[in-house]
Amino acid sequence: MWSATRLARTLIFAVYAASALAADALPHLTGKQANVTVTDMSPMMIYSPSSSGPMDSAWNQTWTNASWGQYTPLWPVDRLDDGTMPVSAHTTRFMGASASISFMGTAVYFYGMAQGSFSLEAGGQTTEVKLESTTTGLLASATGLANVAQEAKITLLSGEITINHVVVTVEVGGTG
Protein backbone atom coordinates (compact mmCIF):
# COMPACT_ATOMS: atom_id res chain seq x y z
CA MET A 1 0.00 0.00 0.00
CA TRP A 2 1.33 3.40 -0.95
CA SER A 3 1.58 6.17 1.60
CA ALA A 4 0.05 9.54 0.77
CA THR A 5 3.52 11.12 0.70
CA ARG A 6 4.87 8.51 -1.73
CA LEU A 7 1.83 8.91 -3.97
CA ALA A 8 2.13 12.72 -3.93
CA ARG A 9 5.82 12.50 -4.87
CA THR A 10 4.96 10.06 -7.66
CA LEU A 11 2.35 12.47 -8.99
CA ILE A 12 4.86 15.35 -8.87
CA PHE A 13 7.26 13.22 -10.91
CA ALA A 14 4.45 12.36 -13.36
CA VAL A 15 3.61 16.04 -13.88
CA TYR A 16 7.31 16.84 -14.37
CA ALA A 17 7.78 13.91 -16.77
CA ALA A 18 4.68 14.94 -18.75
CA SER A 19 6.07 18.46 -18.90
CA ALA A 20 9.38 17.17 -20.27
CA LEU A 21 7.61 14.96 -22.83
CA ALA A 22 5.46 17.89 -23.92
CA ALA A 23 8.60 19.95 -24.40
CA ASP A 24 10.08 17.23 -26.64
CA ALA A 25 6.87 16.75 -28.61
CA LEU A 26 5.94 20.44 -28.74
CA PRO A 27 9.15 22.47 -28.59
CA HIS A 28 7.25 25.72 -29.18
CA LEU A 29 5.74 25.30 -25.67
CA THR A 30 9.07 25.01 -23.85
CA GLY A 31 9.32 27.64 -21.14
CA LYS A 32 5.58 28.40 -21.22
CA GLN A 33 3.47 28.20 -18.10
CA ALA A 34 0.30 26.19 -17.56
CA ASN A 35 -2.18 26.07 -14.69
CA VAL A 36 -3.04 22.65 -13.29
CA THR A 37 -6.20 22.34 -11.18
CA VAL A 38 -6.06 19.86 -8.29
CA THR A 39 -9.36 18.96 -6.62
CA ASP A 40 -9.60 18.77 -2.85
CA MET A 41 -10.07 14.99 -3.21
CA SER A 42 -6.79 14.48 -5.09
CA PRO A 43 -4.18 12.26 -3.43
CA MET A 44 -1.81 15.22 -3.91
CA MET A 45 -3.70 16.96 -1.08
CA ILE A 46 -2.59 16.05 2.45
CA TYR A 47 -4.92 16.94 5.35
CA SER A 48 -3.92 17.11 9.00
CA PRO A 49 -5.04 15.94 11.51
CA SER A 50 -7.37 13.81 9.32
CA SER A 51 -9.02 14.10 5.92
CA SER A 52 -12.33 12.74 7.18
CA GLY A 53 -14.18 13.44 10.41
CA PRO A 54 -16.24 16.02 12.27
CA MET A 55 -15.40 19.68 11.48
CA ASP A 56 -14.52 20.45 15.11
CA SER A 57 -11.68 17.90 15.21
CA ALA A 58 -10.69 17.13 11.60
CA TRP A 59 -11.51 17.97 7.98
CA ASN A 60 -15.07 17.09 6.92
CA GLN A 61 -15.64 15.95 3.32
CA THR A 62 -18.78 17.14 1.56
CA TRP A 63 -20.25 16.80 -1.93
CA THR A 64 -22.89 18.80 -3.78
CA ASN A 65 -24.80 17.79 -6.89
CA ALA A 66 -23.89 14.15 -6.25
CA SER A 67 -24.27 11.33 -3.79
CA TRP A 68 -21.26 9.42 -2.46
CA GLY A 69 -21.77 6.69 -5.06
CA GLN A 70 -21.85 9.17 -7.94
CA TYR A 71 -18.73 11.12 -6.97
CA THR A 72 -15.44 10.37 -8.69
CA PRO A 73 -12.31 12.19 -7.44
CA LEU A 74 -10.57 12.26 -10.83
CA TRP A 75 -10.06 15.40 -12.88
CA PRO A 76 -11.77 16.25 -15.10
CA VAL A 77 -14.93 14.92 -13.50
CA ASP A 78 -17.50 13.60 -15.96
CA ARG A 79 -20.90 15.21 -15.84
CA LEU A 80 -23.65 13.33 -14.05
CA ASP A 81 -26.67 12.04 -15.97
CA ASP A 82 -28.55 15.29 -15.28
CA GLY A 83 -25.68 17.39 -16.70
CA THR A 84 -24.49 18.84 -13.38
CA MET A 85 -20.95 18.63 -12.10
CA PRO A 86 -20.32 17.00 -8.73
CA VAL A 87 -18.39 19.35 -6.46
CA SER A 88 -16.43 18.28 -3.40
CA ALA A 89 -15.01 20.25 -0.49
CA HIS A 90 -13.05 19.78 2.73
CA THR A 91 -14.14 21.98 5.66
CA THR A 92 -12.78 22.40 9.18
CA ARG A 93 -13.19 24.51 12.32
CA PHE A 94 -10.27 22.79 14.09
CA MET A 95 -7.60 25.39 14.94
CA GLY A 96 -4.25 24.16 13.66
CA ALA A 97 -5.74 21.94 10.95
CA SER A 98 -3.79 22.17 7.71
CA ALA A 99 -4.09 21.23 4.05
CA SER A 100 -0.91 20.92 2.02
CA ILE A 101 0.13 20.11 -1.50
CA SER A 102 3.53 19.12 -2.83
CA PHE A 103 4.24 20.34 -6.34
CA MET A 104 6.85 21.58 -8.77
CA GLY A 105 5.91 24.99 -10.06
CA THR A 106 6.11 28.75 -9.77
CA ALA A 107 2.76 29.60 -8.14
CA VAL A 108 -0.01 28.08 -6.04
CA TYR A 109 -3.59 29.30 -5.47
CA PHE A 110 -6.01 27.93 -2.82
CA TYR A 111 -9.74 28.28 -3.58
CA GLY A 112 -12.72 27.79 -1.31
CA MET A 113 -14.54 29.69 1.41
CA ALA A 114 -13.31 31.02 4.75
CA GLN A 115 -14.07 33.25 7.70
CA GLY A 116 -11.54 33.98 10.44
CA SER A 117 -7.80 33.71 9.98
CA PHE A 118 -5.36 31.28 8.43
CA SER A 119 -1.76 31.21 7.27
CA LEU A 120 -0.22 30.17 3.97
CA GLU A 121 3.33 28.78 3.93
CA ALA A 122 5.00 28.55 0.52
CA GLY A 123 8.40 29.29 -0.94
CA GLY A 124 9.94 29.81 2.50
CA GLN A 125 7.46 32.59 3.34
CA THR A 126 4.46 32.60 5.68
CA THR A 127 1.55 34.96 5.11
CA GLU A 128 -1.32 35.39 7.59
CA VAL A 129 -4.78 36.23 6.23
CA LYS A 130 -7.51 37.68 8.49
CA LEU A 131 -11.07 37.81 7.16
CA GLU A 132 -13.80 39.83 8.91
CA SER A 133 -16.59 38.28 6.82
CA THR A 134 -17.02 35.13 4.78
CA THR A 135 -14.93 35.15 1.62
CA THR A 136 -15.56 32.81 -1.32
CA GLY A 137 -13.21 32.16 -4.24
CA LEU A 138 -9.47 32.76 -4.11
CA LEU A 139 -8.41 32.50 -0.46
CA ALA A 140 -4.63 32.80 -0.71
CA SER A 141 -1.83 32.53 -3.23
CA ALA A 142 1.93 32.50 -3.51
CA THR A 143 3.47 33.61 -6.81
CA GLY A 144 6.97 34.15 -8.14
CA LEU A 145 8.18 30.91 -6.56
CA ALA A 146 11.29 29.10 -7.73
CA ASN A 147 10.45 26.27 -10.15
CA VAL A 148 11.51 23.52 -7.75
CA ALA A 149 9.80 20.70 -5.85
CA GLN A 150 8.14 22.33 -2.85
CA GLU A 151 5.17 22.30 -0.51
CA ALA A 152 2.44 24.85 0.15
CA LYS A 153 0.42 24.58 3.36
CA ILE A 154 -2.66 26.47 4.51
CA THR A 155 -3.33 26.31 8.28
CA LEU A 156 -6.49 27.44 10.09
CA LEU A 157 -5.79 29.83 12.96
CA SER A 158 -9.41 30.71 13.85
CA GLY A 159 -12.88 30.48 12.34
CA GLU A 160 -13.73 28.06 9.54
CA ILE A 161 -12.18 27.21 6.19
CA THR A 162 -13.32 25.18 3.18
CA ILE A 163 -10.95 24.03 0.43
CA ASN A 164 -12.52 23.27 -2.98
CA HIS A 165 -9.43 23.10 -5.17
CA VAL A 166 -5.87 24.29 -5.64
CA VAL A 167 -4.32 25.63 -8.85
CA VAL A 168 -0.59 25.15 -9.43
CA THR A 169 1.32 27.01 -12.14
CA VAL A 170 3.88 24.74 -13.78
CA GLU A 171 6.59 25.35 -16.37
CA VAL A 172 6.07 23.24 -19.49
CA GLY A 173 9.40 21.68 -20.35
CA GLY A 174 11.14 23.87 -17.82
CA THR A 175 14.13 22.73 -15.83
CA GLY A 176 13.94 22.37 -12.11
C-alpha positions in Angstrom: 0.0 0.0 0.0 1.3 3.4 -1.0 1.6 6.2 1.6 0.0 9.5 0.8 3.5 11.1 0.7 4.9 8.5 -1.7 1.8 8.9 -4.0 2.1 12.7 -3.9 5.8 12.5 -4.9 5.0 10.1 -7.7 2.3 12.5 -9.0 4.9 15.3 -8.9 7.3 13.2 -10.9 4.5 12.4 -13.4 3.6 16.0 -13.9 7.3 16.8 -14.4 7.8 13.9 -16.8 4.7 14.9 -18.8 6.1 18.5 -18.9 9.4 17.2 -20.3 7.6 15.0 -22.8 5.5 17.9 -23.9 8.6 20.0 -24.4 10.1 17.2 -26.6 6.9 16.8 -28.6 5.9 20.4 -28.7 9.2 22.5 -28.6 7.2 25.7 -29.2 5.7 25.3 -25.7 9.1 25.0 -23.9 9.3 27.6 -21.1 5.6 28.4 -21.2 3.5 28.2 -18.1 0.3 26.2 -17.6 -2.2 26.1 -14.7 -3.0 22.7 -13.3 -6.2 22.3 -11.2 -6.1 19.9 -8.3 -9.4 19.0 -6.6 -9.6 18.8 -2.9 -10.1 15.0 -3.2 -6.8 14.5 -5.1 -4.2 12.3 -3.4 -1.8 15.2 -3.9 -3.7 17.0 -1.1 -2.6 16.0 2.5 -4.9 16.9 5.4 -3.9 17.1 9.0 -5.0 15.9 11.5 -7.4 13.8 9.3 -9.0 14.1 5.9 -12.3 12.7 7.2 -14.2 13.4 10.4 -16.2 16.0 12.3 -15.4 19.7 11.5 -14.5 20.4 15.1 -11.7 17.9 15.2 -10.7 17.1 11.6 -11.5 18.0 8.0 -15.1 17.1 6.9 -15.6 15.9 3.3 -18.8 17.1 1.6 -20.3 16.8 -1.9 -22.9 18.8 -3.8 -24.8 17.8 -6.9 -23.9 14.1 -6.2 -24.3 11.3 -3.8 -21.3 9.4 -2.5 -21.8 6.7 -5.1 -21.8 9.2 -7.9 -18.7 11.1 -7.0 -15.4 10.4 -8.7 -12.3 12.2 -7.4 -10.6 12.3 -10.8 -10.1 15.4 -12.9 -11.8 16.3 -15.1 -14.9 14.9 -13.5 -17.5 13.6 -16.0 -20.9 15.2 -15.8 -23.6 13.3 -14.1 -26.7 12.0 -16.0 -28.6 15.3 -15.3 -25.7 17.4 -16.7 -24.5 18.8 -13.4 -21.0 18.6 -12.1 -20.3 17.0 -8.7 -18.4 19.4 -6.5 -16.4 18.3 -3.4 -15.0 20.3 -0.5 -13.0 19.8 2.7 -14.1 22.0 5.7 -12.8 22.4 9.2 -13.2 24.5 12.3 -10.3 22.8 14.1 -7.6 25.4 14.9 -4.2 24.2 13.7 -5.7 21.9 10.9 -3.8 22.2 7.7 -4.1 21.2 4.0 -0.9 20.9 2.0 0.1 20.1 -1.5 3.5 19.1 -2.8 4.2 20.3 -6.3 6.9 21.6 -8.8 5.9 25.0 -10.1 6.1 28.7 -9.8 2.8 29.6 -8.1 0.0 28.1 -6.0 -3.6 29.3 -5.5 -6.0 27.9 -2.8 -9.7 28.3 -3.6 -12.7 27.8 -1.3 -14.5 29.7 1.4 -13.3 31.0 4.8 -14.1 33.3 7.7 -11.5 34.0 10.4 -7.8 33.7 10.0 -5.4 31.3 8.4 -1.8 31.2 7.3 -0.2 30.2 4.0 3.3 28.8 3.9 5.0 28.5 0.5 8.4 29.3 -0.9 9.9 29.8 2.5 7.5 32.6 3.3 4.5 32.6 5.7 1.6 35.0 5.1 -1.3 35.4 7.6 -4.8 36.2 6.2 -7.5 37.7 8.5 -11.1 37.8 7.2 -13.8 39.8 8.9 -16.6 38.3 6.8 -17.0 35.1 4.8 -14.9 35.2 1.6 -15.6 32.8 -1.3 -13.2 32.2 -4.2 -9.5 32.8 -4.1 -8.4 32.5 -0.5 -4.6 32.8 -0.7 -1.8 32.5 -3.2 1.9 32.5 -3.5 3.5 33.6 -6.8 7.0 34.1 -8.1 8.2 30.9 -6.6 11.3 29.1 -7.7 10.5 26.3 -10.2 11.5 23.5 -7.8 9.8 20.7 -5.9 8.1 22.3 -2.9 5.2 22.3 -0.5 2.4 24.9 0.2 0.4 24.6 3.4 -2.7 26.5 4.5 -3.3 26.3 8.3 -6.5 27.4 10.1 -5.8 29.8 13.0 -9.4 30.7 13.8 -12.9 30.5 12.3 -13.7 28.1 9.5 -12.2 27.2 6.2 -13.3 25.2 3.2 -11.0 24.0 0.4 -12.5 23.3 -3.0 -9.4 23.1 -5.2 -5.9 24.3 -5.6 -4.3 25.6 -8.8 -0.6 25.2 -9.4 1.3 27.0 -12.1 3.9 24.7 -13.8 6.6 25.3 -16.4 6.1 23.2 -19.5 9.4 21.7 -20.4 11.1 23.9 -17.8 14.1 22.7 -15.8 13.9 22.4 -12.1 
